[in-house]
Structures are given as structure tokens and as C-alpha cells.
Amino acid sequence: MTFDEVLDEMNANQEPSESIRFMERLRDTYAPTVEMTKKQYEILASSRNNAVNRVDKVGLLEFMSAYALLDLEIDHLRLMQAWLHPETIKIVDE
């Protein structure tokens, strides 16, 4: 279950509360939305598919190659979160 699914369920069942605000802060901290263009997403997805199930130097090189090609204005930690959790990616216009 994603943070957004939990928040949707909490919002449907009760008035806004401190627990909902807490979940929103957790989402912002641990699953922030990463915005990228469709082309950037395709580069990331291709690199990710090439490196799936690889926890070795080649997998790391795939990630670093994607990071260099994407030219995103985010740090490598946020990109790594998007790499590990692609559901946090939001496609935006170029």
C-alpha cells in the first residue's frame, strides 16, 4: 500500500487530523514525488530495466548513466528513490 492509498483511506473515513498530517509528512520525507518529462522517464525506465535484480557494479553504472543522461535538477538520493519506487514519478510537460 502506498502513502497516497493510506491517505485516501484515512481521508474517506475521518476528518483531517494530526495523524493525517503526520502521514503526509512521512510521504513527503520518504516517498517524495519526482517530476520528470516523458523522455527522462523513458531513459530512467530503460536503465532500470537493464539493471533490475543487479546489486553489483554494473547495476550501479546503469543508475549513474541514467543520472547523467536525465539532467534533472534533483539530487542523486531523490533520483535513487524514484529508481527504487517508480510510483513516485510524475510525468510533466517538457
Steps between C-alpha positions, in 0.01 A plus 500: 500500500638841408492813714239650267274195536524521880423872493202448269359239735563714807338806337195295399448375853560807715548872522851639447703428808850499638547139385417600140744791517761260642446257209533789253834598658616137479405488132684823429808368679511137385311498170526848350362553153773528238397698194653419164412518134384197306841478328680509836266231632570281197876531557460413867266208428732359235802523728301357789380206290859427398612497862206322668610242755860611473669608816845526353723750327312467170169589669663802663646605164153477341366730771786748467462502119130575535574777750745664256262468203192627680642841583250543783523777752471261793763331708605141447319383818159614372574341165596177676164508680328535162718217366391274786139622510391607150144558627633829644577636152271763353528562124489871416502692174838591357 
